[in-house]
Amino acid sequence: MIEPIVRKRGFTLIELLLVIVIIGVLAGISVPSFVRSMQGNRLRSAARTVAAAGRYARSMALLHQRPVAITFTLDGHDVVVDLASRRQPLEDDEEEDETLLDWDPLHADNGRRRMTGGSEDEPVIRIERYLDDVRIYRVQITEGRERSTFDDRDRVQIIYSSNGRCQPHEIILQDAEGAELVIVVDVLGGAEIRER
């Protein structure tokens, strides 16, 4: 008996090139939206980190019945939560300053005040967070109907008192593309994240 000739089918060069072109077009369309999505995720993640730092500061102030400060580095990426009485290390060009950290941020002349003292039995609550590819663009503190913005300082500090209250404020975060999110914090430390 004669066996039939079976032809093996494969892909032609034109079919392969057509598939490669289709894959290239799809990749060209999806990659920019994927990059934008990643940047948006970083900004939202940074906003959640800042809101969580505020909740942590409030919780520690209530738990230890001590004022707790949250410090924002303006045009930077750092958020630090620590006891308001904790001494901070001096920078290279600074001298020892014995002024109090428990200051009124609306009328203070300097964003780098220290509080004297500090005992051995103070609880350690310090946390530092670095916001990756997101900067702290502005902090606005609300007092009554007045709103104060601190553009002339390196750092702004918000104090959570032992009853968990703080001055209402807004923290504006900005990513490398200029997109912004605002964290609005009320007097009881409740935070709401809004798009700007």
Backbone torsions as a table, in degrees:
resi	resn	phi	psi	omega
1	MET	NA	143.1	-177.4
2	ILE	-92.9	129.2	179.1
3	GLU	-82.4	138.3	178.1
4	PRO	-70.3	149.6	178.2
5	ILE	-81.5	121.6	-179.9
6	VAL	-99.2	124.4	178.8
7	ARG	-92.0	130.7	175.8
8	LYS	-88.3	126.2	179.9
9	ARG	-95.2	141.3	175.7
10	GLY	-132.7	-172.5	178.1
11	PHE	-92.5	140.5	175.8
12	THR	-82.5	164.4	-179.9
13	LEU	-62.4	-36.7	179.3
14	ILE	-65.8	-41.4	178.5
15	GLU	-63.8	-42.7	178.8
16	LEU	-63.6	-43.3	178.4
17	LEU	-63.8	-38.0	178.2
18	LEU	-63.3	-42.4	177.8
19	VAL	-64.7	-41.8	179.3
20	ILE	-63.5	-40.9	178.4
21	VAL	-64.2	-43.0	179.3
22	ILE	-62.5	-43.8	178.3
23	ILE	-62.7	-41.2	178.5
24	GLY	-62.8	-41.9	179.1
25	VAL	-64.9	-44.8	179.0
26	LEU	-62.6	-40.6	178.3
27	ALA	-65.9	-40.8	179.3
28	GLY	-63.3	-31.8	178.7
29	ILE	-79.2	-40.5	-171.7
30	SER	-84.9	-28.5	-176.3
31	VAL	-62.6	-47.0	178.5
32	PRO	-60.5	-39.9	178.4
33	SER	-68.4	-32.9	176.5
34	PHE	-66.0	-41.5	178.7
35	VAL	-63.9	-44.8	177.6
36	ARG	-61.2	-39.2	178.9
37	SER	-63.9	-41.2	178.4
38	MET	-64.1	-42.2	178.9
39	GLN	-65.2	-40.6	176.7
40	GLY	-62.9	-38.1	177.8
41	ASN	-64.9	-38.8	178.2
42	ARG	-63.3	-42.9	-179.3
43	LEU	-65.5	-45.4	178.4
44	ARG	-65.1	-38.6	177.8
45	SER	-64.2	-41.3	177.8
46	ALA	-64.3	-40.1	178.3
47	ALA	-63.6	-40.9	177.4
48	ARG	-65.6	-36.5	178.1
49	THR	-63.9	-44.4	179.5
50	VAL	-65.1	-43.3	178.5
51	ALA	-62.9	-40.7	178.6
52	ALA	-66.0	-36.8	177.1
53	ALA	-63.3	-39.3	176.4
54	GLY	-64.9	-42.0	177.1
55	ARG	-63.9	-39.0	178.2
56	TYR	-64.3	-43.9	179.0
57	ALA	-60.1	-44.6	179.4
58	ARG	-63.7	-45.2	-179.9
59	SER	-61.0	-43.4	-179.7
60	MET	-68.2	-35.4	176.9
61	ALA	-63.9	-42.7	178.4
62	LEU	-69.1	-43.2	-176.8
63	LEU	-64.8	-45.6	-175.4
64	HIS	-96.1	-3.6	-178.7
65	GLN	52.2	46.4	179.3
66	ARG	-138.7	148.8	175.0
67	PRO	-65.7	136.3	179.3
68	VAL	-123.0	135.8	-177.6
69	ALA	-107.8	142.1	170.2
70	ILE	-116.7	125.4	-174.3
71	THR	-112.8	129.1	178.6
72	PHE	-110.5	130.4	174.5
73	THR	-89.2	111.4	-177.7
74	LEU	-70.5	141.6	-174.4
75	ASP	56.4	25.4	178.4
76	GLY	-130.2	-163.1	-173.9
77	HIS	-127.1	9.7	-170.9
78	ASP	-105.4	137.2	172.0
79	VAL	-128.0	126.2	-177.9
80	VAL	-126.3	131.7	174.0
81	VAL	-114.1	129.9	-179.3
82	ASP	-158.1	166.7	173.7
83	LEU	-60.4	142.2	-178.9
84	ALA	-66.1	-21.0	-179.0
85	SER	-93.6	-4.1	-177.4
86	ARG	-70.2	134.1	176.6
87	ARG	-75.5	138.9	178.2
88	GLN	-104.1	148.9	-179.5
89	PRO	-64.0	144.0	178.3
90	LEU	-77.2	146.2	173.1
91	GLU	-79.9	166.8	-173.4
92	ASP	-56.4	-37.6	-174.9
93	ASP	-94.1	7.1	-178.2
94	GLU	-101.7	150.6	173.9
95	GLU	-105.2	166.8	179.6
96	GLU	-61.2	132.1	-178.9
97	ASP	-128.8	124.3	-175.4
98	GLU	-99.5	20.6	179.2
99	THR	-79.0	163.0	-175.3
100	LEU	-82.3	145.5	175.4
101	LEU	-80.7	-24.2	-176.9
102	ASP	-76.3	76.7	-170.1
103	TRP	-118.5	163.6	177.0
104	ASP	-89.6	109.4	-174.1
105	PRO	-66.9	-17.4	179.9
106	LEU	-79.7	-22.9	-175.8
107	HIS	-124.2	8.9	-179.1
108	ALA	-79.9	152.0	-178.6
109	ASP	-97.8	-4.8	-172.1
110	ASN	-151.4	136.1	-179.5
111	GLY	-87.8	8.1	-174.9
112	ARG	-124.4	47.5	179.8
113	ARG	-83.2	153.8	-178.7
114	ARG	-121.4	159.7	172.4
115	MET	-112.0	138.5	-177.2
116	THR	-75.3	164.5	171.9
117	GLY	81.6	-149.0	-174.6
118	GLY	117.9	122.4	-175.5
119	SER	-105.0	166.5	-178.5
120	GLU	-68.6	-26.6	-175.3
121	ASP	-91.6	11.3	177.8
122	GLU	-68.0	138.4	177.3
123	PRO	-69.1	149.1	177.9
124	VAL	-97.0	110.1	-179.2
125	ILE	-123.4	5.4	-172.1
126	ARG	-63.4	129.7	169.9
127	ILE	-133.0	147.3	176.0
128	GLU	-128.0	135.8	177.8
129	ARG	-127.9	138.2	176.9
130	TYR	-110.0	125.4	-179.3
131	LEU	-90.4	108.1	-174.7
132	ASP	-70.7	121.5	177.8
133	ASP	59.4	20.5	176.7
134	VAL	-134.0	135.0	179.9
135	ARG	-114.1	154.5	175.4
136	ILE	-83.9	104.0	-172.3
137	TYR	-77.6	-44.4	-176.4
138	ARG	-158.2	148.9	171.4
139	VAL	-124.6	126.7	178.0
140	GLN	-118.0	128.0	178.6
141	ILE	-106.0	133.4	-178.6
142	THR	-104.5	128.7	175.1
143	GLU	-130.8	106.3	-174.0
144	GLY	66.0	-120.8	177.7
145	ARG	-100.1	-2.8	-179.7
146	GLU	-88.8	146.1	177.3
147	ARG	-127.0	126.5	-179.2
148	SER	-113.0	132.9	176.7
149	THR	-114.9	138.5	-175.7
150	PHE	-110.1	82.1	-179.6
151	ASP	-88.7	-14.3	-174.9
152	ASP	-97.3	9.9	-176.6
153	ARG	-119.4	159.8	174.0
154	ASP	-83.8	-34.8	-175.5
155	ARG	-136.3	150.1	173.7
156	VAL	-127.8	137.6	-177.7
157	GLN	-118.4	136.1	174.2
158	ILE	-114.3	128.9	-179.1
159	ILE	-101.7	126.5	170.7
160	TYR	-96.0	119.8	-177.6
161	SER	-76.9	172.9	-175.4
162	SER	-65.4	-15.5	175.8
163	ASN	-94.1	6.7	175.8
164	GLY	86.5	4.1	-179.3
165	ARG	-90.8	155.8	175.8
166	CYS	-147.4	170.1	174.0
167	GLN	-73.2	134.9	176.6
168	PRO	-59.1	139.4	-177.1
169	HIS	-154.1	166.0	175.9
170	GLU	-127.7	136.4	175.9
171	ILE	-115.4	123.7	-178.9
172	ILE	-106.1	121.1	179.5
173	LEU	-105.9	146.1	-178.3
174	GLN	-137.8	136.3	176.9
175	ASP	-94.7	-178.1	-175.3
176	ALA	-64.9	-24.4	-179.7
177	GLU	-88.9	-3.3	179.2
178	GLY	93.6	-0.7	176.4
179	ALA	-69.6	144.3	-175.7
180	GLU	-128.7	147.7	169.0
181	LEU	-128.6	147.4	-179.9
182	VAL	-118.6	131.4	172.7
183	ILE	-103.4	115.0	-179.4
184	VAL	-101.0	122.0	-176.7
185	VAL	-115.6	128.0	179.6
186	ASP	-89.5	-179.2	-174.3
187	VAL	-63.3	-25.8	178.9
188	LEU	-92.4	6.9	176.9
189	GLY	86.8	4.6	177.0
190	GLY	-71.2	132.3	-176.3
191	ALA	-113.8	140.2	176.1
192	GLU	-130.2	131.8	-179.4
193	ILE	-98.5	126.7	-179.3
194	ARG	-126.4	148.3	173.0
195	GLU	-81.3	151.1	-178.1
196	ARG	-112.2	NA	NA
